[in-house]
């Protein structure tokens, strides 16, 4: 790629980086995406609720977008990128490039600490490149909100835009793979669910009449301790975590309310369901034990979906020929969770192929930290791998082969 293109990618990415927004609140982000997409020119653009299945629209689901290019007979290809940020205060240290170069987050307490700013840049750049080409087929780019809470994948996967896709590419930057390395498809993504629980007790004076209270904080503490005691499973790996807990109002008041946010994961969807059931039961039992009541809500979840070997092989072939990419891994264990698996599963269930690609990037610290950053050389790598894969899928499609006089 030429320097102007490299600079353009960095400019777009930095603009997104300055304005991170958390799940289901990506309003400025969506507006910026819509402006960019309209400037590119597409055949169809669905924004917010119009991008989801009507039966699965949810309160607050007014962000995100789907852009469609219809270019005649050819393969139907989906590309999924996520758009939300995280509740993390970005570092002000001058050793942190966004702070030093003036594109640090302008939103207090929120930052793009997982690379979704790079993902959106890829989505727009791929859309622009394909629109300007002689591509024949259908390209659907899903700009999905709320990945960090596994919220947006399901309704987008149920939408009309996921109908009849032959292929789906999902993509992520980094994940401990360095600049110049590409993973053609992940293996063993963990199925997961987010669980919110509210415990209601009875307040009382902690000194004068503690026996008259039902201590919601004590119940929550019991629930947390017991959650980590949920037995592992002989069929495979499981995980449970309570990441947030709040309760009480003062030192001399028996806590009447408590709230906790937890998650369950499993090596398979079935194992995740096992942990989820045990977690729900644990929370309710702890509340009952302390004379309280628990409301448990499974906020969101995502299944396991593995990449298809045939599509992994094609991505490997394309990535090997991209300048600056020095190592291509056909597959790698993911070890985390992603609600792109809803779209992958939808396409695979309909007879198509899907893969989740990782484009490596050097980053000074782990994802989800105040000093996470992206090596902007990876922006070019991602665009070239994705565009190259889409064009090769087009070339190998039966319609294209038939037009070239190849017997199919």
Secondary structure, 3 states (H helix, E strand, C coil): CCHHHHHHHHHHHHHHHHCCCCCCCCHHHHHHHHHHHHHHCCCEEEEHHHHCCHHHCCCCCCCCEEEEEEECCCEEEEEEEECCCECCCCCCCCCCHHHHCCCCCCCCCCECCCCHHHHHHHHHHHHHHHHCCCCCEEEEEEEECCHHHCCHHHHHHCCHHHCCCCEEEEEEECCCCCCCEEECCEECCCEEEEEEEEEECECCECCCCHHHCECHHHHHHHHHHHHCCCCCECCECEEEEEEEEEECCCCCECCCEEEEEEEEEECCHHHHHHHHHHHHHHHHHHHHHCCCEEEEEEEEEECCCCCCHHHHHHHHHHHHCCCCCCEEECCEECCCCCCHHHHHHHHHHCCCEEEEEEECCCCCCCCCCCCCCCCCHHHHHHHHHHHHHHHHHHHHCHHHHHHCCCCC
